[in-house]
Amino acid sequence: MVKPSQIQLEELNHLRDFVLEVMMAMEVWSEHELTKLTEIDLGVLRKNATQRHGVTRWKRGVLNPSNPEQVEVIDLHPRLLTTEWMPYAAWVLHHEFVHALGYTAHDSTFRSLENLWPSQESSKMGSGFTEMLRKERASWLWVCTTCEKEYPRQKPGKGRYLCRTCRTVLKDVPINPAQ
């Protein structure tokens, strides 16, 4: 578990206040439910995580998570705590708060609650965030010579992979030409 810095903790607390204020305006949540969310610790994921943007971690031994008292911590990716990604960070924290309120499955009920977030644009920033993280960690680009799509990767593909779009064999291009 990564401990957030003091600056990250301040950003997380400001973010929590903002998200809870927005959720208060949603008729589906009671003030009692949302007040419980203020007691959940907030933390950060490892900075090299590329797939996860946020996670709700339940206390040990909880078999049927159903309320905020059973949450150990909600972790967000530390790169979300920047001005550029703050709208998406708010959406991710809202998503994790919906989990903390007992909606653990990504089913239609969960999605309808998640979709109450007023900014639809922020919910669509996830793929761009993942792409940015992958490009930062990548040593290689697998490039399609037909449609020019690029897939950032840490290892060369050695001709074993096809483009998802046009099925052309991907070419390995080192990001740092010294490789």
N, C-alpha and C positions, 0 to 999 in steps of 0.2 A: 504494500500500500504506500502510495506517495503522499507525503504531507504537503499541503499547499503553503506557499510563502505568505507572508503577511499581506502583500499587495494582492495576491490571488484571492486570499480570503476576503479582503475588502471588496474586490470585484464580484465575487460569488455572492456576498451578502447584498450588494446593490442589485445584482441580477435577481436574487430571490425576492427582494422587495418589489421590484418591477413586475415580475411574473405573477406574484400573489395579488398585486393590485389589479392586473388585467383579469385574473381568474375571479376576483371578487365581483366583477361586472357580469360574469357568466351566471345565469340564473340556476344552473344545474348544481352548483356547489354551495354548501352552507358555510357561514362564517366559522362555525365550530370545526368543520372538516379542514378548512384552510388554515386555521390557527394551529392545528397539529403539525402542519408542514413546516412551520417556523422552528420547530424543535429538532428537525432532521439536520444532522451534520452534512456539510457540503465539502467535497474534496476534488482532487484532480486525478485524472488518469495518467499513466506514463506518457511522456511526451513523444515516444516513438510508436504509440498506438496509431494504426492507420484505418482500422475498420470500425472501431467503437468511437462514438462521439459522446456518449453518456451512458451511465449504468446505475441502476438502483441495486444496492447490495443489502440483502436482508440479514437480520441477526441469525447467528448459528442456531440450528435446530428448528427454525420456523418452517413448518411443512405446508401450511396453507396461508400464505401472506395475504392479509386482507386490510391492514390499516397502517397508518404512518408510524405508530409506536413500534412496529416490527422491523422498521428500516434502520439499518446500521449507518449507512451513508449513501449519498448520491454523489457520484463522481462525474465531472465533465472533463472533456479534453482541454488541456491548458491553453491550446492555441485558439480556443473559442473566446477567450477572455481578452479579445482585442476589439478595437472600434469596428474594424472591417467585418468581423464575424459575430458581433453582438446580437444582431437580429436573429441569426440562426441559433446562437447560444440560448436566447430566451425561449425559442421554440423547443429546443432540446430539453431544457429544464422543465418546461410545461409538460412535455412528453413523459419525463421521469416522474413528475409529480402525479400524473394520472396513474402511473404504475403504483406509486406509493399509496394512493388512495384505494388500492385493492384491485385495480384492473390490470392483472398481470399478463394476460394473453393479448396478442395483437389481433383480436377478433373485430367483428363489425361494431360492437358496442364501444370498444376501445378507440377504434378509428373515428367514430362519430364524436366522441369526447375530445380526441386529439384535434379534430377539424374545427372545434370551436375557437381555436386560436385565431385572432382577428387578421393576422398578416399571412396570407397564403403564399406570398413571395418568400418569406423567411423559411417556410417549411420545404421549399424547393432548393434550398442552398446546400443540402447535404452532399449531393454528388460532386459539386464544385469543391467542397471542403475536403472530401475524400481524395479527389484528384490532386489537389494542392499538396496534401500530406504525402501521397504516393510519389509525386514528382520530386519532392524534397529528399526523399529517402532513396530514390532510384539511382542505380548506377548504369542502367541500360534502358533504351527505348526499343520496344519491338514495334517496327514501323511497317505499315502496309504500303507497298509500292503502287497499289492500284487506287485506293481511296485516300491515302495519306493519313489514316487514323494512327495515333500513337498510343502505345500501352506502356506506361512506365513500370519497370521491374527492377529487382535487385540482382537478377542473374540473367545471362544470355539464354535465349530460347533454343538456339542451335537448330533452327529449321523445323522444330517439332510442333509449332503452333500455327493456327490459321486465324486470319482476321475474322472477327465476329460478324462483320458486315458483309464482306464480299468473298470470304473463304480463300483468300490469297495467302500463301506462306509468308509469315512475318520475317522481316530482315532485322538482325541485331545491329543497333547503332549505340556505341558507347557514349555516355553523356560526358565523361571525362576521356578524351581521345587517347590518353596515355595507357588505357587498358588493353 
